[in-house]
Amino acid sequence: MDYDYVVIGAGLSGGILARKLAEEKNKKILIIERRDHIAGNMYDYDDRYGVKVQRYGPHVFHTKEEKAYQFLTQYCEPVPYRTRCEAVIDGISTPSPFNFKTIDQFYDKEQAGRLKELMVSYYGAREEVTVVEMLECREPDIKAYAQFLFEKDYKLYTAKQWGLSPSEIDPSVLKRVPIVLSYRDTYFSDRYEFMPKEGFVGFYKNLIHHPNITVLLGTDALEHLSVDEEKKQVLFDGNLAGIIYTGAVDELFRYQYGVLPYRSLDFKFQSYKTENFQNAAIVAYPQEAGYTRVTEYTKMPEQKDLGWTTVAYEYPAVYDRRADMGKEPYYPVLTDESQRMYGQYRELAGKYKNLILCGRLADFKYYNMDQCVLRALEVYENMEVF
Ligand SMILES: Cc1cc2nc3c(=O)[nH]c(=O)nc-3n(C[C@H](O)[C@H](O)[C@H](O)COP(=O)(O)OP(=O)(O)OC[C@H]3O[C@@H](n4cnc5c(N)ncnc54)[C@H](O)[C@@H]3O)c2cc1C
């Protein structure tokens, strides 16, 4: 075999490691991808109306980290962008995260003025607070506002997201969702936020564009891998190469310690002959049955003026790998039990000297793309080059 490394998975993690090894170590790389396209979950394409949509949900690059920004912008022209989201409550579309405009929309002028002043004096110079803190607040008016948001939005949204009944939602799981103490209406507050001008697939093509890199699509690597237990090596078609695996680690080891739990999503795309379907690119619909949010792709940058708009309804879904439901593992369900199981897989993987695990599935973590970049660069910097 002509390859020094086989990279399993043509997602962001695999692409970064392939590029670094090809360019800086002059290694010959074969990338194997099970799907019929490159770019993993950030894959985008033009639909039949010419709208650029993202098959696996809305993605935007955002980061506080200079290192991630510098790396990503080597392979794309960044189009500065600020994601804005809204949530529809009782038919009113309001900013998400909730901000002072939300108070203006749901209270009369005088009450709204009092509540905003009270929140500013109570929380001091803070930019945001969690709904949990507000639910525990000693000021009855702040607490009542938090209860309103919890009942009409957080509880319903989270129940749908995790497949629970609303009564099972414990407010403590909502700790990370902030309420903004000003009129700031951007979804992320990172220093850098941008879309690649040529789309995510364009970005990815640039990333893997190197004479030492070959990509094979529509191929399941598991059908080509075997193990030499005596030498503690993983072989590809019987050959020895460095194996960089970015797929699911329980699948690699045939679920011998059990199945790692995930939540999944179904995206239903719909096009409408209108220029404006909703107020923002991403809108949450906590009170609607079934779907949690809708992404309107024509509201993202670098879209053509088509007279049509395409939206994707996002339905949280059960994920059961053994049932082969054709779903994707999106969100790892992190419990003590799943972490313990993952630890067993990690330990097992550590026994094979030529096997490297990297990426959101192999690491069993939810990574944003900038975290993927930093993780892949860290793996590269620490690896013994094969
Ligand atoms: C709905 C949603 C929205 C998101 N939005 C954002 C966002 O706005 N900003 C952000 O920074 N991040 C976002 N993310 C996170 C982002 O998708 C991930 O950080 C990133 O895609 C992970 O890249 P990866 O290479 O680790 O994994 P993946 O992209 O999943 O790539 C792994 C690849 O390995 C392939 N594979 C697996 N097993 C095999 C096998 N046996 N043989 C061959 N190929 C195999 C898979 O098919 C897949 O293509 C979002 C995630 C979700 C779920």
The ligand as an SDF file (V2000), in Angstrom:
LIG
                    3D

 53 58  0  0  0  0  0  0  0  0999 V2000
  -27.0740   20.6380   14.4740 C   0  0  0  0  0  0  0  0  0  0  0  0
  -25.6290   21.0070   14.6660 C   0  0  0  0  0  0  0  0  0  0  0  0
  -25.2230   22.3010   14.4330 C   0  0  0  0  0  0  0  0  0  0  0  0
  -23.8860   22.6600   14.6370 C   0  0  0  0  0  0  0  0  0  0  0  0
  -23.5410   23.9630   14.4220 N   0  0  0  0  0  0  0  0  0  0  0  0
  -22.2780   24.3410   14.6500 C   0  0  0  0  0  0  0  0  0  0  0  0
  -21.8930   25.7110   14.4890 C   0  0  0  0  0  0  0  0  0  0  0  0
  -22.7020   26.5720   14.1120 O   0  0  0  0  0  0  0  0  0  0  0  0
  -20.6120   26.0630   14.7460 N   0  0  0  0  0  0  0  0  0  0  0  0
  -19.6830   25.1370   15.1490 C   0  0  0  0  0  0  0  0  0  0  0  0
  -18.5360   25.5260   15.3680 O   0  0  0  0  0  0  0  0  0  0  0  0
  -20.0030   23.8380   15.2780 N   0  0  0  0  0  0  0  0  0  0  0  0
  -21.2650   23.4100   15.0550 C   0  0  0  0  0  0  0  0  0  0  0  0
  -21.6100   22.0910   15.1860 N   0  0  0  0  0  0  0  0  0  0  0  0
  -20.5430   21.1040   15.5080 C   0  0  0  0  0  0  0  0  0  0  0  0
  -19.8260   20.5770   14.2170 C   0  0  0  0  0  0  0  0  0  0  0  0
  -20.7560   19.8970   13.4120 O   0  0  0  0  0  0  0  0  0  0  0  0
  -18.6700   19.6390   14.6170 C   0  0  0  0  0  0  0  0  0  0  0  0
  -17.7660   20.3380   15.4440 O   0  0  0  0  0  0  0  0  0  0  0  0
  -17.8570   19.0950   13.4320 C   0  0  0  0  0  0  0  0  0  0  0  0
  -18.6390   18.7650   12.3230 O   0  0  0  0  0  0  0  0  0  0  0  0
  -17.1060   17.8510   13.8730 C   0  0  0  0  0  0  0  0  0  0  0  0
  -16.2110   17.4230   12.8730 O   0  0  0  0  0  0  0  0  0  0  0  0
  -15.6030   15.9550   12.9650 P   0  0  0  0  0  0  0  0  0  0  0  0
  -14.6610   15.8110   11.8330 O   0  0  0  0  0  0  0  0  0  0  0  0
  -15.0640   15.6660   14.3240 O   0  0  0  0  0  0  0  0  0  0  0  0
  -16.8620   14.9760   12.8050 O   0  0  0  0  0  0  0  0  0  0  0  0
  -17.7920   14.7320   11.5470 P   0  0  0  0  0  0  0  0  0  0  0  0
  -18.0590   15.9750   10.8140 O   0  0  0  0  0  0  0  0  0  0  0  0
  -18.9520   13.9440   12.0310 O   0  0  0  0  0  0  0  0  0  0  0  0
  -16.9030   13.7910   10.6010 O   0  0  0  0  0  0  0  0  0  0  0  0
  -16.6960   12.4080   10.8640 C   0  0  0  0  0  0  0  0  0  0  0  0
  -16.8240   11.6800    9.5470 C   0  0  0  0  0  0  0  0  0  0  0  0
  -16.4190   10.3160    9.7420 O   0  0  0  0  0  0  0  0  0  0  0  0
  -17.2000    9.5090    8.8820 C   0  0  0  0  0  0  0  0  0  0  0  0
  -17.1290    8.1140    9.3630 N   0  0  0  0  0  0  0  0  0  0  0  0
  -17.5140    7.6390   10.5650 C   0  0  0  0  0  0  0  0  0  0  0  0
  -17.2840    6.3070   10.6300 N   0  0  0  0  0  0  0  0  0  0  0  0
  -16.7560    5.9420    9.4380 C   0  0  0  0  0  0  0  0  0  0  0  0
  -16.3230    4.7060    8.8950 C   0  0  0  0  0  0  0  0  0  0  0  0
  -16.4050    3.5490    9.5700 N   0  0  0  0  0  0  0  0  0  0  0  0
  -15.8060    4.6830    7.6340 N   0  0  0  0  0  0  0  0  0  0  0  0
  -15.7420    5.8220    6.9120 C   0  0  0  0  0  0  0  0  0  0  0  0
  -16.1480    7.0370    7.3880 N   0  0  0  0  0  0  0  0  0  0  0  0
  -16.6410    7.0910    8.6290 C   0  0  0  0  0  0  0  0  0  0  0  0
  -18.5840   10.1300    9.0220 C   0  0  0  0  0  0  0  0  0  0  0  0
  -19.4080    9.7500    7.9320 O   0  0  0  0  0  0  0  0  0  0  0  0
  -18.2720   11.6290    9.0400 C   0  0  0  0  0  0  0  0  0  0  0  0
  -18.3280   12.1910    7.7460 O   0  0  0  0  0  0  0  0  0  0  0  0
  -22.9360   21.7040   15.0450 C   0  0  0  0  0  0  0  0  0  0  0  0
  -23.3510   20.3850   15.2710 C   0  0  0  0  0  0  0  0  0  0  0  0
  -24.6890   20.0480   15.1270 C   0  0  0  0  0  0  0  0  0  0  0  0
  -25.1260   18.6430   15.4230 C   0  0  0  0  0  0  0  0  0  0  0  0
  1  2  1  0
  2  3  1  0
  2 52  2  0
  3  4  2  0
  4  5  1  0
  4 50  1  0
  5  6  2  0
  6  7  1  0
  6 13  1  0
  7  8  2  0
  7  9  1  0
  9 10  1  0
 10 11  2  0
 10 12  1  0
 12 13  2  0
 13 14  1  0
 14 15  1  0
 14 50  1  0
 15 16  1  0
 16 17  1  0
 16 18  1  0
 18 19  1  0
 18 20  1  0
 20 21  1  0
 20 22  1  0
 22 23  1  0
 23 24  1  0
 24 25  2  0
 24 26  1  0
 24 27  1  0
 27 28  1  0
 28 29  2  0
 28 30  1  0
 28 31  1  0
 31 32  1  0
 32 33  1  0
 33 34  1  0
 33 48  1  0
 34 35  1  0
 35 36  1  0
 35 46  1  0
 36 37  1  0
 36 45  1  0
 37 38  2  0
 38 39  1  0
 39 40  1  0
 39 45  2  0
 40 41  1  0
 40 42  2  0
 42 43  1  0
 43 44  2  0
 44 45  1  0
 46 47  1  0
 46 48  1  0
 48 49  1  0
 50 51  2  0
 51 52  1  0
 52 53  1  0
M  END
$$$$
